[in-house]
Amino acid sequence: MAFLMKDYSLYIFDFDMTLFDSMKGVKICYRKAFQAVGFPFDERKCQTYVRESIDQTFERFSNAPCKRREFIAAFIRESEMSMLHNTQIFPETDHVIKSLMLKGKRLCIASGKTEERIKSILKNHGLCGAFEHVIGYERIQEPKPSPYCLNYIISKYDIPKEKICYIGDARNDMLAAQNAGIDGIYIPRGNPEDAPCAYRIENLNDLLV
């Protein structure tokens, strides 16, 4: 690491492709969702889809309310069946999360994934108790880059914003952090985007001060 990482009190994490490699499961779920509504599916574009909300992905093709419900339902239904066993923890995630906990840091998750799915994956890897708040699709009224999910978590703590950061792999994550007035820490897993951020890191180990 060629920079000095700031020490934060509250670390908010994105989930997919930040803490866990869910790409295999995401591809399966999107294939089912696209098939359900008759949209053409290009697996190569899943790297883009995983960095946006499921609603934003749907809106690339249609705004029809009935098809939207069918698209989302098909994705979630397949996710319930296959996501847990097709999601792998990144090599450094367990060590970094447990190290931050030992330092007394507060940890949360803000993601477009459903909370039930996030918690089942965390439980499968023995990390369910590490995060004080998990905010997912069910409670997000506005998708990133709206700061809604981050502001929801920030409101639960009496911590100055300069001591809070959001770690994510997408431009929308960094824009959400910017819109919430906190530092964004960008971890481009695979295809880098032009993302405004306080720090750009190679892997989660760079968070350890």
DRENDRENVEX-720381 format. One line per field, with one value per residue (C-alpha): residue number from 1; residue in one letter; x, y, z. Coordinates in nm, 3 decimals. Example, Ala and Ser with C-alpha at 12.3 -4.5 7.8 and 13.67 -1.06 7.14 Angstrom:
seq	1_2
type	a_s
xx	1.230_1.367
yy	-0.450_-0.106
zz	0.780_0.714
END
This chain:
seq	1_2_3_4_5_6_7_8_9_10_11_12_13_14_15_16_17_18_19_20_21_22_23_24_25_26_27_28_29_30_31_32_33_34_35_36_37_38_39_40_41_42_43_44_45_46_47_48_49_50_51_52_53_54_55_56_57_58_59_60_61_62_63_64_65_66_67_68_69_70_71_72_73_74_75_76_77_78_79_80_81_82_83_84_85_86_87_88_89_90_91_92_93_94_95_96_97_98_99_100_101_102_103_104_105_106_107_108_109_110_111_112_113_114_115_116_117_118_119_120_121_122_123_124_125_126_127_128_129_130_131_132_133_134_135_136_137_138_139_140_141_142_143_144_145_146_147_148_149_150_151_152_153_154_155_156_157_158_159_160_161_162_163_164_165_166_167_168_169_170_171_172_173_174_175_176_177_178_179_180_181_182_183_184_185_186_187_188_189_190_191_192_193_194_195_196_197_198_199_200_201_202_203_204_205_206_207_208_209
type	m_a_f_l_m_k_d_y_s_l_y_i_f_d_f_d_m_t_l_f_d_s_m_k_g_v_k_i_c_y_r_k_a_f_q_a_v_g_f_p_f_d_e_r_k_c_q_t_y_v_r_e_s_i_d_q_t_f_e_r_f_s_n_a_p_c_k_r_r_e_f_i_a_a_f_i_r_e_s_e_m_s_m_l_h_n_t_q_i_f_p_e_t_d_h_v_i_k_s_l_m_l_k_g_k_r_l_c_i_a_s_g_k_t_e_e_r_i_k_s_i_l_k_n_h_g_l_c_g_a_f_e_h_v_i_g_y_e_r_i_q_e_p_k_p_s_p_y_c_l_n_y_i_i_s_k_y_d_i_p_k_e_k_i_c_y_i_g_d_a_r_n_d_m_l_a_a_q_n_a_g_i_d_g_i_y_i_p_r_g_n_p_e_d_a_p_c_a_y_r_i_e_n_l_n_d_l_l_v
xx	0.000_0.158_-0.056_-0.145_-0.497_-0.714_-0.840_-1.222_-1.471_-1.756_-1.692_-1.989_-1.941_-2.110_-2.159_-2.141_-1.788_-1.665_-1.678_-1.784_-1.734_-2.093_-2.040_-2.115_-2.445_-2.533_-2.498_-2.733_-2.993_-2.982_-3.011_-3.334_-3.469_-3.399_-3.555_-3.867_-3.949_-3.800_-3.510_-3.188_-2.923_-2.553_-2.349_-2.059_-2.269_-2.319_-2.005_-2.204_-2.535_-2.384_-2.273_-2.626_-2.964_-3.185_-3.436_-3.172_-3.081_-3.445_-3.485_-3.216_-3.477_-3.825_-4.039_-4.340_-4.459_-4.581_-4.259_-4.057_-4.232_-4.182_-3.814_-3.740_-3.942_-3.756_-3.420_-3.505_-3.658_-3.341_-3.127_-3.303_-3.214_-2.863_-2.689_-2.565_-2.371_-2.241_-2.091_-1.730_-1.566_-1.271_-0.943_-0.880_-1.237_-1.248_-0.913_-0.991_-1.339_-1.216_-0.917_-1.143_-1.370_-1.075_-0.990_-1.338_-1.457_-1.829_-1.915_-2.228_-2.343_-2.542_-2.624_-2.881_-2.891_-3.175_-3.102_-3.209_-2.955_-2.676_-2.736_-2.751_-2.414_-2.260_-2.389_-2.243_-1.901_-1.930_-1.954_-2.320_-2.240_-1.974_-2.212_-2.437_-2.671_-2.739_-2.946_-3.055_-3.302_-3.611_-3.547_-3.379_-3.634_-3.387_-3.099_-2.742_-2.610_-2.878_-2.729_-3.051_-2.904_-2.594_-2.790_-3.010_-2.706_-2.534_-2.847_-2.804_-2.473_-2.340_-2.022_-1.886_-1.903_-1.530_-1.492_-1.720_-1.637_-1.814_-1.622_-1.751_-1.656_-1.877_-1.896_-2.248_-2.107_-1.860_-2.124_-2.352_-2.070_-2.005_-2.375_-2.384_-2.085_-1.855_-1.533_-1.567_-1.308_-1.304_-1.201_-1.225_-1.263_-1.196_-1.304_-1.214_-1.453_-1.396_-1.511_-1.463_-1.315_-1.102_-0.894_-0.854_-0.736_-0.620_-0.787_-0.945_-0.613_-0.539_-0.806_-0.593_-0.402
yy	0.000_0.328_0.552_0.591_0.463_0.671_0.509_0.505_0.424_0.294_0.079_0.024_-0.241_-0.322_-0.699_-0.844_-0.834_-0.640_-0.893_-1.195_-1.314_-1.377_-1.354_-1.720_-1.701_-1.363_-1.501_-1.789_-1.557_-1.301_-1.572_-1.693_-1.337_-1.250_-1.574_-1.510_-1.188_-1.276_-1.031_-1.123_-1.234_-1.159_-1.316_-1.079_-0.786_-0.933_-0.749_-0.431_-0.557_-0.664_-0.304_-0.164_-0.238_-0.504_-0.230_-0.033_-0.344_-0.401_-0.039_-0.090_-0.293_-0.188_0.016_-0.219_-0.270_-0.628_-0.738_-0.562_-0.767_-1.087_-1.006_-0.933_-1.231_-1.468_-1.330_-1.360_-1.707_-1.836_-1.657_-1.849_-2.177_-2.123_-1.812_-1.955_-2.237_-2.023_-1.743_-1.757_-1.546_-1.339_-1.471_-1.172_-1.101_-1.317_-1.190_-0.824_-0.832_-1.010_-0.775_-0.470_-0.623_-0.681_-0.312_-0.220_-0.091_-0.079_-0.277_-0.265_-0.371_-0.164_-0.360_-0.404_-0.777_-0.908_-0.908_-1.270_-1.379_-1.167_-1.307_-1.668_-1.628_-1.456_-1.733_-1.995_-1.834_-1.764_-1.386_-1.317_-1.160_-0.929_-0.669_-0.455_-0.351_-0.520_-0.306_-0.474_-0.461_-0.489_-0.158_0.049_0.300_0.458_0.262_0.383_0.637_0.770_0.786_0.645_0.317_0.489_0.765_0.500_0.339_0.668_0.777_0.481_0.614_0.925_0.916_1.216_1.163_1.211_0.887_0.685_0.518_0.306_0.034_-0.082_-0.210_0.015_0.375_0.395_0.292_0.579_0.827_0.715_0.774_1.116_1.201_1.091_1.310_1.024_0.880_0.623_0.349_0.192_-0.169_-0.249_-0.626_-0.691_-0.408_-0.063_0.228_0.602_0.639_0.939_0.812_0.899_0.585_0.317_-0.016_-0.344_-0.567_-0.540_-0.585_-0.222_-0.118_-0.235_0.060
zz	0.000_-0.116_0.109_0.475_0.534_0.764_1.081_1.093_1.369_1.150_0.842_0.611_0.343_0.018_-0.011_-0.363_-0.507_-0.202_0.083_-0.123_-0.480_-0.587_-0.963_-1.032_-0.844_-0.993_-1.346_-1.267_-1.114_-1.392_-1.655_-1.489_-1.453_-1.816_-1.937_-1.725_-1.912_-2.251_-2.248_-2.435_-2.186_-2.233_-1.952_-2.021_-1.897_-1.550_-1.437_-1.500_-1.362_-1.029_-0.973_-0.992_-0.836_-0.989_-1.071_-1.259_-1.457_-1.549_-1.657_-1.921_-2.110_-1.999_-1.759_-1.766_-1.403_-1.453_-1.619_-1.346_-1.076_-1.274_-1.337_-0.971_-0.846_-1.079_-0.965_-0.595_-0.638_-0.806_-0.548_-0.271_-0.440_-0.571_-0.438_-0.108_-0.272_-0.556_-0.347_-0.228_0.039_-0.082_0.066_0.294_0.408_0.722_0.851_0.785_0.941_1.253_1.281_1.265_1.528_1.760_1.725_1.842_1.506_1.425_1.111_0.893_0.546_0.295_-0.020_-0.294_-0.216_0.000_0.372_0.407_0.146_0.297_0.644_0.522_0.346_0.649_0.874_0.641_0.692_1.065_1.023_1.101_1.438_1.299_1.154_1.370_1.090_0.756_0.519_0.197_-0.089_0.131_0.310_0.041_-0.086_-0.329_-0.490_-0.495_-0.589_-0.354_-0.003_0.148_0.274_0.411_0.582_0.741_0.903_0.988_1.177_1.414_1.548_1.715_1.508_1.312_0.935_0.901_1.103_0.874_0.544_0.283_0.100_-0.237_-0.581_-0.796_-0.910_-0.763_-0.423_-0.433_-0.549_-0.264_-0.016_-0.166_-0.147_0.217_0.301_0.404_0.261_-0.015_-0.039_-0.384_-0.435_-0.808_-0.825_-1.191_-1.419_-1.276_-1.327_-1.305_-0.946_-0.713_-0.388_-0.087_-0.135_-0.399_-0.259_-0.409_-0.149_0.195_0.374_0.286_0.539_0.831_0.975
END
